[in-house]
Amino acid sequence: MIVILGPTACGKTNVATHLAARIGAEIISADSRQVYRRMDIGTGKDLDEYNVDGIQVPYHLIDVCEPGEKYNLFEYQRDFLTAYQDIIARQHKVVMCGGTGLYIEAVVRGYQLSEVPQNPELRKQLEPLSLSQLTAMLAEMKEQLGENMHNTTDVDTAQRAIRAIEIADYQLRQGAPIRSFPQIPSVIVGLDIPREVRRQRISERLRKRLDEGMVDEIRNIIQSGVKAEDLMYYGLEYKYVTQYVIGQCSYEEMYSKLEIAIHQFAKRQMTWFRGMERRGIYIHWVNAMQPLDDILTQILNITTDN
């Protein structure tokens, strides 16, 4: 499998679709918001890009659930595996494309996940604790379960440690089978663009999406019966444009806050990708400012060498 990742506005979809068309592959999306139907402009689905010179590139995990639902990592990993196995069974190649680092890492590292519900009361008790305290607690619980603390990503952050404790607590009380996930041979390519170019593209793209009717898209979703707070849950465009639609801020305030939030989001994406590298995932960074043909040639050379 070839993975194409990078921050928002780096041109991932264009590169991935042309690559897929060239090698006869199908694309599995790794975007946590493009799974939602009718959330098209705000999530940047750009479905017209999947038609490359008359070739319709098949895609998966786009438009798989309704706005207002809370699609999660466990469901993504499950749906990814179903799509991947189907593509491989038909002897086609797979290109994974997206900017949701957690989804990508869960697949390429083969996270062993358990379908455990959230425990709000437990989370409330754990929130005041430091990461070192949470780590010690998790280590003790793992020992009770007869497991080792081999998955260091469990304690990368307090949020992850709390989730790991939540799962361990559920297993100790009720038992919860851990779903196995196969190791998928992957070559990971990151598209790298200069920070200032990225910022310029983000601003230009925001103006374009607003001109294309992003406000009307969100207004129509709300009018269809989806609660405003459920839309705001998805963040970025759906948070700030929804606030504007329901009268919580002016257009100018919405635009300014949203532009800043997207820039911050792109920075967090890069922080996650650098974290993936620290956790042992090798990313082949490619200069996204090159002509498309040069980018594709470089990617194909990388995959041949690996």
WOPEMO-V494063 format. One record per residue. N is the residue number from 1. RES is the residue in three letters. D_FIRST is the distance of its C-alpha to the first C-alpha in Angstrom with 1 decimal. Layout:
BEGIN
n;res;d_first
N;RES;D_FIRST
N;RES;D_FIRST
END
This chain:
BEGIN
n;res;d_first
1;MET;0.0
2;ILE;3.8
3;VAL;6.4
4;ILE;9.9
5;LEU;12.7
6;GLY;16.4
7;PRO;19.9
8;THR;21.4
9;ALA;22.7
10;CYS;20.5
11;GLY;19.2
12;LYS;15.6
13;THR;16.0
14;ASN;17.6
15;VAL;15.0
16;ALA;12.0
17;THR;14.2
18;HIS;15.4
19;LEU;12.1
20;ALA;11.1
21;ALA;14.6
22;ARG;14.6
23;ILE;11.7
24;GLY;12.4
25;ALA;9.5
26;GLU;10.2
27;ILE;10.0
28;ILE;10.2
29;SER;12.7
30;ALA;13.1
31;ASP;16.8
32;SER;19.5
33;ARG;22.1
34;GLN;20.5
35;VAL;20.5
36;TYR;24.3
37;ARG;26.1
38;ARG;28.7
39;MET;27.4
40;ASP;26.2
41;ILE;27.9
42;GLY;27.9
43;THR;24.2
44;GLY;23.4
45;LYS;21.4
46;ASP;22.3
47;LEU;21.5
48;ASP;23.3
49;GLU;20.5
50;TYR;18.3
51;ASN;20.9
52;VAL;20.2
53;ASP;23.2
54;GLY;23.9
55;ILE;20.4
56;GLN;19.5
57;VAL;15.8
58;PRO;15.2
59;TYR;14.3
60;HIS;14.3
61;LEU;16.0
62;ILE;18.4
63;ASP;22.1
64;VAL;21.8
65;CYS;24.9
66;GLU;28.3
67;PRO;29.6
68;GLY;31.4
69;GLU;29.1
70;LYS;27.5
71;TYR;23.9
72;ASN;22.5
73;LEU;19.7
74;PHE;20.4
75;GLU;20.2
76;TYR;17.0
77;GLN;15.2
78;ARG;17.0
79;ASP;16.1
80;PHE;12.4
81;LEU;12.4
82;THR;14.7
83;ALA;12.6
84;TYR;9.3
85;GLN;11.7
86;ASP;13.6
87;ILE;10.9
88;ILE;10.0
89;ALA;13.8
90;ARG;14.4
91;GLN;12.3
92;HIS;10.4
93;LYS;6.9
94;VAL;5.1
95;VAL;5.8
96;MET;7.2
97;CYS;10.5
98;GLY;13.6
99;GLY;16.2
100;THR;16.9
101;GLY;16.2
102;LEU;17.2
103;TYR;14.8
104;ILE;11.8
105;GLU;13.4
106;ALA;14.4
107;VAL;10.9
108;VAL;9.5
109;ARG;13.0
110;GLY;13.5
111;TYR;16.8
112;GLN;19.4
113;LEU;21.2
114;SER;24.5
115;GLU;25.9
116;VAL;28.9
117;PRO;31.1
118;GLN;32.3
119;ASN;35.7
120;PRO;37.6
121;GLU;40.6
122;LEU;38.7
123;ARG;36.7
124;LYS;40.1
125;GLN;41.4
126;LEU;38.5
127;GLU;38.2
128;PRO;41.2
129;LEU;39.8
130;SER;38.3
131;LEU;34.9
132;SER;36.7
133;GLN;38.6
134;LEU;35.6
135;THR;33.8
136;ALA;37.0
137;MET;37.2
138;LEU;33.6
139;ALA;34.2
140;GLU;37.3
141;MET;35.7
142;LYS;32.9
143;GLU;35.6
144;GLN;37.4
145;LEU;34.2
146;GLY;34.0
147;GLU;30.7
148;ASN;30.0
149;MET;28.9
150;HIS;25.7
151;ASN;23.5
152;THR;24.8
153;THR;22.9
154;ASP;25.4
155;VAL;28.1
156;ASP;26.5
157;THR;28.7
158;ALA;31.7
159;GLN;29.8
160;ARG;27.1
161;ALA;29.9
162;ILE;31.8
163;ARG;29.0
164;ALA;28.5
165;ILE;32.3
166;GLU;32.4
167;ILE;29.9
168;ALA;31.9
169;ASP;35.2
170;TYR;34.1
171;GLN;33.1
172;LEU;36.4
173;ARG;38.4
174;GLN;36.7
175;GLY;33.8
176;ALA;30.2
177;PRO;27.6
178;ILE;24.4
179;ARG;21.3
180;SER;19.0
181;PHE;15.2
182;PRO;13.0
183;GLN;11.1
184;ILE;7.3
185;PRO;6.3
186;SER;4.7
187;VAL;6.3
188;ILE;8.4
189;VAL;10.8
190;GLY;14.0
191;LEU;16.5
192;ASP;19.9
193;ILE;23.2
194;PRO;26.7
195;ARG;28.1
196;GLU;30.9
197;VAL;28.8
198;ARG;26.6
199;ARG;29.9
200;GLN;31.3
201;ARG;28.4
202;ILE;28.5
203;SER;32.2
204;GLU;32.0
205;ARG;29.3
206;LEU;31.4
207;ARG;34.4
208;LYS;32.6
209;ARG;31.3
210;LEU;34.8
211;ASP;36.3
212;GLU;34.0
213;GLY;35.3
214;MET;33.4
215;VAL;36.7
216;ASP;37.5
217;GLU;34.1
218;ILE;34.7
219;ARG;38.4
220;ASN;37.5
221;ILE;35.2
222;ILE;38.0
223;GLN;40.5
224;SER;38.5
225;GLY;39.2
226;VAL;36.4
227;LYS;38.2
228;ALA;38.1
229;GLU;37.3
230;ASP;34.2
231;LEU;32.9
232;MET;33.8
233;TYR;31.6
234;TYR;28.5
235;GLY;29.8
236;LEU;29.9
237;GLU;30.8
238;TYR;31.6
239;LYS;33.8
240;TYR;35.9
241;VAL;36.2
242;THR;37.2
243;GLN;39.8
244;TYR;41.2
245;VAL;41.3
246;ILE;43.2
247;GLY;45.6
248;GLN;44.6
249;CYS;44.3
250;SER;45.1
251;TYR;42.8
252;GLU;43.2
253;GLU;42.4
254;MET;39.3
255;TYR;38.1
256;SER;38.9
257;LYS;37.4
258;LEU;34.2
259;GLU;33.6
260;ILE;34.2
261;ALA;31.9
262;ILE;28.9
263;HIS;29.5
264;GLN;29.6
265;PHE;26.4
266;ALA;24.5
267;LYS;26.1
268;ARG;25.0
269;GLN;21.3
270;MET;21.6
271;THR;23.4
272;TRP;20.6
273;PHE;18.0
274;ARG;20.6
275;GLY;21.0
276;MET;17.4
277;GLU;18.0
278;ARG;21.2
279;ARG;19.6
280;GLY;17.6
281;ILE;14.3
282;TYR;14.0
283;ILE;13.4
284;HIS;13.9
285;TRP;16.4
286;VAL;17.2
287;ASN;20.5
288;ALA;20.2
289;MET;23.8
290;GLN;23.0
291;PRO;23.3
292;LEU;20.2
293;ASP;20.1
294;ASP;20.3
295;ILE;17.4
296;LEU;15.2
297;THR;16.6
298;GLN;16.0
299;ILE;12.2
300;LEU;12.1
301;ASN;14.4
302;ILE;12.3
303;THR;9.3
304;THR;12.1
305;ASP;13.8
306;ASN;11.1
END
